[in-house]
Amino acid sequence: MYLGTLIKSLLTLFLLVLSGYFVKKLNIVSEKTVEELSDVLLKVILPSSIIASGFEGKSSDIKSIGLSFLIISLCYVFFFVFSFIVFRGLIKDKSRRNLAINMCVFANTSFIGLPLVDVLFGGDGMIYAVIYNLLYNVFMYTIGIRLFDGEKREKLDAKALVLNPLTISSLISIVLFFLPIESGGVVGDFFSSLGMMSGPLSMMLVGSWLIGVDLKSVLRKPLCYFVSIMRLLILPLIVFIVLSIFDVEEVMKNTIVLVSAIPVGTLNVIFSKKYGGDSHFANETMMQSLVLSVVTIPLIVLLF
């Protein structure tokens, strides 16, 4: 029942990506402006969208929240272990192998996952997407950065984890879910108005990233396909099968599966550059998974 809504949403998002591409291609915005808008999105607009969701979805109880924390944590652990097993024999270079593992584990949950969940499931699904994104930050700033830094010199970046705007807004949103507030009033409308910009702006920024990327070349990279297929199809299908066997509540299951099927996250590219990894491989895989997700996400939604 979600397919029609998803296709309409994906077509809209595609047009937004296209508009972002041409805005950057025609030099209407500079590279510096793109970077500044990315900061605004991550530090203001997405946190506002997350906080706004705390006023909306009131159907979840504390048992469901606790169960989702457990399930999503187990998903992340499984993604790490399964990806390590798959790539251990496939990729000999340790640094590149660790990068491939991280790209399978860490999806674009904030830029793409949150807006999609909001469109398909509204506030009832957003609580689980928020938890998914909160745990993304926990695992990325603990296990993730240690894989990027192959010699394990990097200490736990507690400040980046705790003071991350998405972490803070996620915690606020979870608290709001349990407060006896039926409507956010002026405050809720304020955060909702800001949050509504997250989908359009994030997709336009994605379009701007396509400038300078040779898509024909990207779609010919065999190793990138291994990561993309793992990220977009194999892992979410396993999650769907397991959650179906255990008869997990429908909205929770569908939200977790959908976010598990989102393309490779941008932090993989950023951290691969920071720690001297193969950022070219990371960027190619991210772009390839983004292109392929136009086909794979509707296929996954057909399961719902």
C-alpha positions in Angstrom: 0.0 0.0 0.0 3.0 2.2 0.3 4.3 1.7 -3.2 2.2 4.4 -4.9 3.2 7.0 -2.2 6.8 5.9 -2.5 6.9 6.2 -6.3 5.4 9.7 -6.1 7.8 10.7 -3.4 10.8 9.3 -5.3 9.8 11.1 -8.5 9.5 14.3 -6.5 12.9 13.7 -4.8 14.4 12.9 -8.2 13.3 16.3 -9.6 14.8 17.9 -6.5 18.1 16.1 -7.1 17.9 17.3 -10.7 17.3 20.8 -9.7 20.2 20.7 -7.3 22.4 19.4 -10.0 21.5 22.3 -12.4 21.7 24.9 -9.7 25.3 23.8 -9.1 26.1 23.1 -12.8 25.0 26.7 -13.7 27.1 28.1 -10.9 24.1 29.6 -9.2 25.7 28.4 -6.0 29.4 28.0 -5.2 31.1 25.0 -3.6 31.4 27.0 -0.4 27.7 27.7 -0.4 27.0 24.0 -0.8 29.2 23.2 2.2 27.5 26.0 4.3 24.0 24.7 3.3 25.1 21.2 4.3 26.0 22.5 7.7 22.7 24.3 8.0 20.9 21.1 7.1 22.8 18.9 9.6 22.9 21.4 12.5 19.5 23.2 12.2 17.0 21.7 9.7 17.3 18.0 10.3 17.4 18.4 14.1 14.3 20.5 13.8 12.6 17.8 11.8 13.6 15.2 14.4 12.3 17.3 17.3 9.0 18.0 15.4 8.5 14.3 15.1 8.4 14.0 18.9 5.1 16.0 18.9 3.5 13.8 16.2 3.9 10.1 16.9 2.2 9.1 20.1 1.2 5.5 19.4 4.4 4.0 20.6 4.8 2.8 24.2 8.0 2.4 26.3 8.0 -1.3 25.5 8.1 -0.7 21.7 10.8 2.0 22.1 13.0 -0.4 24.2 12.4 -3.2 21.7 13.4 -1.0 18.8 16.6 0.0 20.6 17.4 -3.7 21.0 16.5 -4.7 17.4 18.4 -1.8 15.8 21.5 -2.3 17.9 21.5 -6.0 16.9 21.1 -4.9 13.3 24.2 -2.8 13.5 26.2 -5.6 15.2 25.0 -8.1 12.5 25.9 -5.7 9.7 29.5 -5.4 11.0 29.9 -9.1 11.5 28.3 -10.2 8.2 30.2 -7.6 6.2 33.5 -8.6 7.8 32.9 -12.3 6.9 31.9 -11.4 3.3 34.8 -9.0 2.6 37.5 -10.8 4.5 38.3 -13.0 1.5 37.2 -10.6 -1.2 39.3 -7.6 -0.3 42.9 -8.2 0.7 43.9 -4.6 1.5 42.9 -4.1 5.2 42.2 -0.3 4.9 39.9 -0.8 1.9 38.2 -3.8 3.5 37.4 -1.8 6.6 36.1 1.0 4.4 33.8 -1.4 2.6 32.5 -2.8 5.9 31.7 0.7 7.1 29.9 1.6 3.9 27.7 -1.5 4.3 27.0 -0.6 7.9 26.5 3.2 7.8 23.7 4.4 5.4 22.6 7.9 4.6 20.0 7.7 7.5 19.8 11.5 8.1 19.8 13.0 4.5 17.6 10.3 2.9 16.3 8.0 5.6 14.5 10.4 7.8 12.6 12.3 5.0 11.5 9.0 3.4 10.2 7.6 6.6 8.4 10.8 7.3 6.6 10.6 3.9 5.7 6.9 4.2 5.0 6.4 7.9 4.7 9.9 9.5 5.3 10.3 13.2 4.5 6.7 14.0 7.5 5.6 12.0 9.7 8.6 12.7 10.4 7.5 16.3 12.1 4.3 15.0 14.0 6.2 12.4 15.1 8.7 15.0 16.4 5.8 17.2 18.1 4.2 14.1 19.8 7.6 13.5 20.8 8.0 17.2 22.4 4.5 17.2 24.1 5.4 13.9 26.0 8.1 15.8 26.8 5.8 18.7 28.3 3.1 16.4 30.0 5.5 14.0 31.8 7.4 16.7 32.9 4.2 18.4 33.5 1.2 16.2 33.2 3.1 12.9 36.1 5.6 13.4 38.3 2.7 14.7 37.8 0.9 11.4 38.6 4.0 9.5 41.8 4.4 11.5 43.4 1.0 10.8 46.1 1.3 13.4 43.6 2.2 16.1 45.3 5.4 17.2 42.0 7.3 17.3 40.4 7.6 20.7 36.7 7.6 21.3 35.4 11.0 20.1 33.0 11.4 23.0 32.5 15.1 22.3 31.5 14.5 18.7 29.1 11.9 19.8 27.4 13.7 22.7 27.4 17.2 21.2 26.3 16.1 17.7 23.1 18.1 16.9 21.4 15.0 15.6 22.2 13.1 18.8 20.8 15.9 21.0 17.7 16.4 18.9 17.1 12.6 18.8 17.2 12.4 22.6 14.8 15.4 22.9 12.5 13.8 20.4 12.4 10.5 22.3 11.6 12.4 25.6 8.8 14.4 23.8 7.2 11.1 22.6 6.5 10.2 26.2 5.4 13.6 27.5 1.6 14.2 27.8 1.6 16.8 25.0 -1.0 16.4 22.3 0.2 19.3 20.2 3.4 21.3 20.1 1.6 24.6 19.7 3.7 27.5 18.5 6.9 25.6 19.4 5.9 22.5 17.6 4.9 24.5 14.5 8.2 26.3 14.6 10.2 23.1 14.5 7.8 21.5 12.0 8.2 24.5 9.6 12.0 24.3 9.7 11.9 20.5 9.5 9.8 20.5 6.3 12.8 21.9 4.5 14.9 18.8 5.2 13.6 16.7 2.3 13.9 19.3 -0.5 17.2 20.8 0.7 18.9 17.4 1.3 17.9 16.1 -2.2 19.1 19.3 -3.8 22.5 19.0 -2.0 22.7 15.4 -3.2 22.2 16.6 -6.8 25.0 19.2 -6.3 27.4 16.3 -5.3 26.9 14.7 -8.8 28.8 17.5 -10.4 32.2 16.1 -11.6 31.2 12.5 -11.1 31.5 10.2 -14.1 28.4 8.2 -13.7 29.3 5.8 -16.5 32.6 5.1 -14.8 30.9 4.6 -11.4 28.5 2.1 -12.8 31.3 0.0 -14.2 33.1 -0.6 -10.8 32.7 -4.3 -9.8 33.9 -3.8 -6.2 31.4 -0.9 -5.7 28.6 -3.2 -6.8 29.5 -5.7 -4.1 29.1 -3.0 -1.5 26.0 -1.5 -3.1 24.2 -4.8 -3.4 25.0 -5.7 0.2 23.9 -2.2 1.4 20.7 -1.9 -0.7 19.4 -5.5 -1.0 21.1 -8.3 0.9 21.2 -6.7 4.4 17.6 -5.2 4.3 16.2 -8.5 3.0 17.8 -10.4 5.9 16.4 -7.9 8.3 13.0 -8.2 6.8 13.0 -12.0 6.9 14.2 -12.1 10.6 11.7 -9.5 11.8 8.9 -11.2 9.9 9.7 -14.5 11.6 9.5 -12.9 15.0 6.3 -11.1 14.0 7.6 -7.6 14.9 4.9 -4.8 14.9 4.3 -3.7 11.3 5.3 0.0 11.4 8.4 -0.8 13.4 9.4 -3.6 11.1 8.8 -1.6 7.9 10.7 1.5 9.2 13.7 -0.5 10.3 13.8 -2.4 6.9 13.4 0.8 4.9 16.2 2.6 6.7 18.4 -0.5 6.4 17.9 -0.2 2.6 19.1 3.4 2.3 22.2 4.1 0.2 25.8 4.5 1.5 26.2 7.5 3.9 28.3 10.6 3.2 30.3 10.3 6.5 32.1 7.3 4.9 33.6 9.7 2.3 34.4 12.4 4.9 36.1 10.0 7.3 38.0 8.1 4.6 39.5 11.5 3.6 40.2 12.4 7.2 42.0 9.1 8.0 43.9 8.7 4.7 41.7 6.0 3.2 40.5 5.4 -0.3 38.1 8.3 -0.5 37.8 7.9 -4.3 36.4 4.4 -3.8 34.1 5.7 -1.0 32.8 8.5 -3.2 32.2 6.2 -6.2 30.4 3.6 -4.1 28.2 6.3 -2.4 27.2 7.7 -5.8 26.6 4.2 -7.3 24.4 3.2 -4.4 22.5 6.4 -4.7 21.7 5.8 -8.3 20.8 2.2 -7.8 18.6 3.0 -4.8 16.1 4.6 -7.2 15.3 1.0 -8.3 16.1 -1.0 -5.1 14.1 1.0 -2.6 10.8 0.5 -4.5 11.6 -3.2 -4.7 12.1 -3.4 -0.9 8.9 -1.4 -0.3 7.0 -4.0 -2.3 7.6 -6.4 0.6 5.5 -4.2 3.0 
